[in-house]
Amino acid sequence: MSQLRPFRKYQKTDLEIHDLAFEGKGISKVPTEQGNFIVFVPNTIPGQRVQVKMVKVKNHFAETKLLKVLEVSPQEIDLGYFPIPGAPYINLPIEKQHEYKLKTSLELFKRIAKVENAEELLDEFIPSPSNFHYRNKMEYSFSAVEYDCLKDEERPGFALGFKKRGQWLSIEKLKGDTGMFDAALEKQMPAIENYFTKRGFSAWHPKEATGFCRFLTVRKSFSQNALLINLVTSSSELDQFDREDFKNFMLCLEGINIKGLVHTVNNDTGDRPNTTDGVQHLLFGEDELIEEILGLKFRISLESFFQTNPASAEKLYTKALDYVFETAPGNKPVVMDLFSGTGTITQLLAQRSVNKEIIGVELIPEAVADAQATAQRNGFEDLKFYAADVGKFLLEHPQYVNRIDTVVMDPPRAGITPKTLRKVIRLQADRMVYISCNPATQARDIEVLEQAGYQLKKFSLVDQFPHTAHIESVALFERK
């Protein structure tokens, strides 16, 4: 008998959050004559009362979009940071965050991967070395539509900050330290906004595709304690923009060490343009930073992909390397790093390997170019990087079959496609070390690997992103 649906699609309603599922999906249990109807609400905490909009309604459950928090949870503690959508759990004590992440991850491995002894196979839960101000990249948006959270209304204006939760048009002004990025810079956001409004510049209107100021993207090097700042504008009011005046203003901001200042002109009218596309003008300093990971130095440009939490990434990479090298090296000569990105793991493997050929494979040519240049600077001249789709590379290089000691995989969030995973399995590596930023897709692949003869020996969870729902997993598999 079908459940009577108590809600309809797009309906708005208020709910209380009773429990938490994986990836921070709060669970609200709505009583009906046939039992509890389950409603999932992202980025919520048990004990909160929230307003939501139904986006998917089925017979026994519904999925929603969070509109706003009406009442905070008794578990929350106000730490005084400026609230933003990207840190929904910042007022939840970190111990509670770890508790929820561990519980929901273990449940996920049991339900999807059929790993009934997940608690026994859990090697370690690794917290982030820093719980606050740990991010090395942040993107702030300008908009001609301002959201006033106190009045819960949108109005025309000029705003610099973050987009209102669940939509793409209006911006809530950033007025202070979020606890996530560089505190000194974020405290200067009202002054940066004032710089443009005093001079009569307009903010970008996403719906009308008009306006001048678009984004302020910032990268940070913790080893240099320095910022690389990119102001992205359209060309609409370029004749009024004095780059020298803007440079002098930015360099005089108190407490900020600017290593490089870039102005990018980007006229892409899309909803989510790439902020590094367009014509770049270097206004000051250098257009790159240097970050250090486990003794190796890595170049970070505006375009580079790099781990957002370097201190936690060190913990993640150390655990992955421990899994690769914890047993005596076998006779097979190759260690292969698939989805190698800018070559961080590849070089760390080379740093610790003895008499092994290390190979990195990555789809994006720009990332491979960065990897090759960084490897040269770090003294790894013999490393091989291939710019190719992983599945296609494995098909075109059959000589590696039966010659691989360990495959290290760090795929994108969507995971490994079934076709590519089958090709990886056919390499018949003795071991696999699988790093995942989405344990849900990793859990899906665990079942496939087990059926193919690879046994999950152990795994660790790494909290790379405190105050968010995200958790990373690194797992060791051995061929039976």
C-alpha positions in Angstrom: 0.0 0.0 0.0 1.4 3.4 -1.0 2.2 6.0 1.6 0.0 9.0 1.6 2.3 11.9 0.7 1.9 14.7 3.2 3.7 17.3 1.0 3.6 18.4 -2.6 6.5 19.4 -4.8 7.7 23.1 -4.3 5.7 23.4 -1.1 7.3 25.4 1.6 7.0 24.2 5.2 8.7 24.3 8.6 10.3 21.2 10.0 12.2 20.0 13.1 15.5 18.0 12.4 15.6 14.7 14.4 18.7 12.9 13.1 21.5 13.1 10.6 22.4 11.0 7.5 25.5 11.0 5.4 26.8 14.3 3.9 25.0 16.4 6.4 21.5 15.6 5.3 19.3 16.2 8.3 16.4 13.8 8.8 13.0 15.1 9.8 10.4 12.5 10.8 6.9 13.6 10.0 4.1 11.5 11.6 1.4 10.1 9.3 -1.3 7.4 9.8 1.0 5.0 8.1 4.1 5.8 10.1 6.9 8.4 9.9 7.4 10.2 6.5 11.1 10.9 6.1 12.2 14.3 4.9 15.9 15.0 4.0 17.2 18.5 4.6 20.8 19.3 3.6 23.3 21.1 5.9 21.2 20.9 9.1 21.7 19.8 12.7 19.5 17.7 14.9 17.5 20.0 17.1 17.2 22.8 14.6 13.8 24.1 13.3 14.1 25.0 9.7 12.1 26.3 6.7 12.4 24.2 3.6 11.1 23.9 0.0 10.2 20.4 -1.3 12.2 19.6 -4.5 11.4 15.8 -4.7 8.4 14.1 -3.1 8.1 10.3 -3.2 5.8 7.8 -1.5 8.0 7.3 1.6 10.4 10.3 1.6 11.1 13.7 0.3 14.2 15.8 -0.5 14.3 19.5 0.1 16.2 22.8 -0.2 17.0 24.5 3.0 15.7 28.1 3.0 16.6 29.2 6.5 17.2 28.1 10.0 14.3 29.3 12.2 15.7 28.0 15.6 19.2 26.8 16.4 19.9 23.4 17.9 20.6 23.1 21.7 23.9 21.5 20.6 25.1 24.7 19.0 27.5 27.2 20.5 27.8 30.7 19.0 31.6 31.3 18.4 31.1 34.8 17.0 32.1 34.1 13.4 30.2 35.7 10.6 27.7 33.0 9.4 28.0 31.7 5.8 26.3 28.9 3.8 29.6 27.2 3.3 30.1 26.5 7.0 26.7 25.2 8.2 28.2 23.4 11.3 30.6 26.0 12.6 28.6 26.4 15.8 28.5 22.7 16.4 31.4 21.6 18.7 34.0 19.8 16.6 33.8 16.7 18.7 30.1 16.4 17.7 31.0 17.0 14.1 33.4 14.1 14.2 30.9 11.9 16.0 28.3 12.5 13.2 30.8 12.1 10.4 32.1 8.8 11.8 28.7 7.4 12.5 27.2 8.2 9.0 30.3 7.1 7.2 30.3 3.7 8.9 26.6 3.3 8.1 27.3 4.1 4.5 30.0 1.5 4.2 27.7 -1.1 5.7 24.7 -0.2 3.5 26.3 0.4 0.1 29.6 -1.6 0.2 28.1 -4.4 2.4 31.1 -4.1 4.7 29.4 -5.5 7.9 32.6 -5.2 9.9 33.3 -1.6 9.1 34.1 -0.7 12.7 36.8 -3.4 12.7 38.4 -2.3 9.4 38.4 1.4 10.4 42.1 2.2 11.0 41.9 5.8 12.1 39.7 8.9 12.2 42.1 11.8 11.5 41.0 15.3 12.5 42.2 18.4 10.7 45.2 19.9 12.4 43.4 23.3 12.3 39.7 23.7 12.8 39.5 27.3 11.9 41.1 29.5 9.1 42.3 26.4 7.4 41.2 27.1 3.8 43.8 28.3 1.2 41.2 29.5 -1.4 38.0 31.5 -1.2 35.8 33.1 -3.8 33.7 36.2 -3.0 31.0 37.4 -5.3 29.7 40.9 -6.1 26.0 41.4 -6.9 23.6 44.2 -7.7 21.0 42.3 -5.6 21.6 42.4 -1.9 20.0 40.0 0.6 19.1 41.4 4.0 19.0 38.4 6.4 17.4 40.3 9.2 14.5 41.4 7.1 14.6 38.3 4.9 14.3 40.3 1.8 16.2 41.1 -1.4 16.7 44.6 -2.7 18.8 46.5 -5.3 22.2 47.5 -4.1 25.9 46.7 -4.1 27.0 43.7 -2.2 30.3 41.8 -1.8 30.1 38.5 0.0 28.5 35.1 -0.5 25.4 34.0 -2.3 22.2 33.5 -0.3 21.7 29.8 0.5 20.1 27.8 -2.3 20.0 30.5 -5.0 22.3 32.3 -7.5 21.1 35.9 -7.6 21.5 37.8 -4.3 24.5 38.3 -2.1 24.6 38.6 1.7 27.3 41.1 2.5 30.4 39.8 4.3 31.1 41.9 7.3 33.7 40.0 9.2 35.8 36.9 9.8 34.0 33.7 8.8 36.5 31.5 10.7 37.3 29.6 7.4 39.8 31.7 5.6 42.2 34.6 6.2 40.8 36.6 9.0 42.6 39.9 8.2 41.4 39.9 4.6 37.8 39.1 5.6 37.7 41.9 8.1 38.6 44.3 5.3 35.7 43.2 3.0 33.5 46.2 3.9 36.4 48.5 3.1 36.9 46.8 -0.3 33.2 47.1 -1.1 33.3 50.8 -0.1 36.2 51.4 -2.4 34.0 50.5 -5.4 30.8 52.1 -4.3 32.5 55.5 -3.5 33.9 55.5 -7.0 30.6 54.8 -8.6 31.2 51.3 -9.9 28.3 48.9 -10.4 28.1 45.3 -9.3 27.2 42.5 -11.6 23.6 41.7 -12.0 23.4 37.9 -12.8 19.9 38.0 -14.3 20.5 41.1 -16.5 24.2 40.3 -17.2 25.2 43.9 -16.6 27.6 45.6 -14.2 31.4 45.8 -13.6 32.5 44.1 -10.4 32.1 40.3 -10.5 34.4 38.3 -8.2 37.2 38.6 -5.8 39.1 35.2 -5.8 41.9 34.7 -3.3 44.5 32.0 -2.8 46.7 31.7 0.3 50.1 30.1 0.9 50.5 29.1 4.5 54.2 28.5 4.1 54.7 32.0 2.7 51.9 33.5 4.8 50.9 35.4 1.6 47.9 36.0 -0.6 47.4 36.0 -4.4 44.3 38.1 -5.2 42.4 38.2 -8.5 39.8 40.9 -9.1 37.4 39.8 -11.9 35.4 42.4 -13.7 33.6 42.9 -17.0 34.8 45.5 -19.4 31.7 47.7 -19.1 33.2 50.4 -16.9 36.9 49.7 -17.7 37.6 53.3 -18.9 36.8 54.5 -15.3 38.9 51.9 -13.5 42.3 53.1 -12.4 44.4 50.0 -11.9 47.2 51.9 -10.1 44.8 53.4 -7.7 43.2 50.0 -6.9 46.7 48.5 -6.4 47.7 51.2 -4.0 44.5 50.8 -2.0 44.9 47.0 -1.7 48.5 47.2 -0.7 47.6 49.7 2.1 45.0 47.3 3.7 46.1 46.6 7.3 47.5 43.1 8.2 47.5 41.6 4.7 50.5 40.3 3.0 49.8 40.4 -0.8 52.3 38.4 -2.9 50.4 39.1 -6.1 47.5 41.2 -7.4 45.8 40.4 -10.7 42.9 42.1 -12.6 41.0 39.8 -14.9 38.5 41.1 -17.5 35.9 38.4 -18.1 32.7 39.1 -20.1 31.3 35.6 -19.9 27.6 36.0 -19.1 27.1 32.5 -17.8 25.8 31.7 -14.3 29.1 30.2 -13.2 32.0 31.6 -15.3 35.5 30.4 -14.7 37.1 33.3 -12.9 40.5 32.6 -14.3 39.3 32.9 -17.9 39.6 36.2 -19.7 42.4 38.8 -20.1 44.7 39.0 -17.1 46.7 42.0 -16.0 49.3 41.6 -13.3 49.1 44.7 -11.1 51.6 43.8 -8.5 54.1 41.1 -7.5 53.9 37.6 -8.9 51.1 35.5 -10.4 51.8 32.4 -8.3 52.4 31.2 -4.8 54.6 28.4 -3.4 53.1 26.0 -0.9 55.0 23.2 0.9 53.7 19.7 1.5 55.8 17.2 3.4 59.0 18.9 2.4 58.2 19.4 -1.3 57.4 22.7 -2.8 54.4 23.2 -5.2 53.6 26.1 -7.4 50.0 27.5 -7.0 48.8 29.7 -9.8 45.3 31.1 -10.2 44.4 28.2 -12.4 46.0 25.4 -10.4 44.1 22.7 -8.6 45.5 22.3 -5.1 44.2 20.8 -1.8 42.1 23.4 0.0 43.4 22.4 3.5 47.1 21.8 3.1 47.8 20.8 6.7 45.1 18.1 6.6 46.2 17.1 3.1 49.6 16.2 4.6 47.8 13.9 7.1 45.8 12.3 4.2 48.9 11.8 2.0 50.9 10.4 4.9 48.3 7.8 5.6 48.1 6.9 1.9 51.9 6.6 1.6 51.9 4.4 4.8 49.4 2.1 3.1 51.6 1.9 -0.1 54.8 1.2 1.7 53.7 -0.6 4.9 54.7 -4.0 3.6 58.0 -5.0 1.9 58.0 -3.9 -1.7 57.2 -6.7 -4.2 59.1 -7.7 -7.3 56.9 -5.7 -9.6 58.6 -2.5 -10.8 55.8 0.0 -11.2 53.7 2.2 -8.9 51.0 4.1 -10.8 49.2 7.2 -9.6 45.9 7.5 -11.5 44.0 10.9 -11.6 47.3 12.4 -10.5 46.2 16.1 -10.8 49.2 18.4 -10.4 51.4 15.5 -9.3 51.4 15.9 -5.5 51.0 12.2 -4.7 53.2 11.1 -7.6 56.1 13.2 -6.2 55.6 12.0 -2.7 55.6 8.4 -3.9 58.9 9.1 -5.7 60.3 10.7 -2.5 59.7 7.5 -0.5 60.0 4.7 -3.2 63.1 2.5 -3.7 63.8 1.2 -7.2 60.3 1.7 -8.5 59.1 3.4 -11.6 56.5 6.0 -10.7 53.9 7.0 -13.3 51.3 9.8 -13.0 48.2 9.9 -15.3 45.9 12.9 -15.5 43.3 14.1 -18.0 43.9 17.9 -17.8 47.0 18.9 -19.8 47.4 22.1 -17.8 47.6 20.1 -14.6 50.2 17.7 -16.1 52.3 20.7 -17.2 52.2 22.0 -13.6 53.1 18.6 -12.4 56.1 18.3 -14.7 57.4 21.8 -13.8 57.0 21.2 -10.1 58.7 17.8 -10.3 61.7 19.4 -12.1 62.0 22.0 -9.3 61.8 19.3 -6.6 64.5 17.2 -8.3 62.4 14.4 -9.7 63.6 14.5 -13.3 62.8 10.9 -14.1 59.1 11.0 -13.2 56.7 10.2 -16.0 53.4 12.1 -16.4 50.9 11.3 -19.1 48.1 13.7 -20.1 45.3 11.2 -20.9 42.0 9.9 -19.9 42.8 7.1 -17.4 40.7 4.5 -19.2 42.1 5.4 -22.6 45.7 5.4 -21.2 45.3 1.9 -19.7 43.9 0.7 -23.1 46.8 2.2 -25.0 49.6 1.0 -22.6 49.0 -2.8 -22.2 52.7 -3.2 -21.3 51.9 -2.3 -17.7 49.6 -5.3 -17.1 51.1 -7.6 -14.5 54.0 -5.2 -13.8 52.3 -3.0 -11.1 53.0 -3.3 -7.5 50.5 -0.7 -6.3 47.9 1.5 -8.0 47.1 4.8 -6.1 43.8 6.4 -7.2 42.4 9.8 -6.2 39.4 10.2 -8.6 37.1 13.3 -8.8 34.0 13.5 -6.6 31.9 11.5 -9.1 34.2 8.6 -8.6 35.5 6.1 -11.1 33.3 5.2 -14.1 32.5 1.4 -14.1 34.3 1.1 -17.5 37.5 2.7 -16.1 37.3 0.7 -12.9 37.2 -2.6 -15.0 40.4 -1.5 -16.8 42.1 -0.7 -13.5 41.2 -4.2 -12.2 42.6 -5.8 -15.4 46.0 -4.3 -14.5 46.2 -6.9 -11.8 48.1 -4.7 -9.4 49.0 -6.4 -6.1 47.5 -3.6 -4.1 45.3 -0.5 -4.5 45.2 2.6 -2.4 42.0 4.4 -3.1 41.6 8.0 -1.9 38.1 9.4 -2.1 36.6 12.8 -1.4 33.2 11.1 -1.6 33.0 7.9 0.4 29.6 7.2 -1.2 31.1 6.6 -4.6 34.0 4.8 -2.9 31.6 2.5 -1.1 29.9 1.7 -4.4 33.3 0.7 -5.9 34.3 -1.4 -2.9 31.7 -4.0 -3.7 33.0 -4.2 -7.3 36.6 -4.5 -6.2 35.7 -7.2 -3.7 33.9 -9.2 -6.4 37.0 -8.8 -8.6 39.2 -10.4 -5.9 40.5 -7.3 -4.1 39.9 -7.4 -0.3 39.4 -4.3 1.7 42.1 -4.5 4.4 41.5 -1.3 6.2 40.5 2.4 5.7 40.9 5.7 7.4 38.6 8.8 7.5 40.2 12.2 7.2 38.3 15.4 8.2 39.7 17.8 5.5 36.8 20.3 5.9 35.7 21.1 9.4 32.2 22.7 9.7 31.0 21.1 6.5 29.5 17.7 5.7 32.5 16.6 3.7 34.8 13.7 4.8 37.6 12.0 2.9 38.5 8.3 3.0 41.7 6.4 2.1 41.4 2.6 1.7 43.9 -0.2 1.2 43.0 -3.2 -0.9 45.0 -6.3 -1.5 44.5 -8.9 -4.3 43.5 -12.2 -2.8 
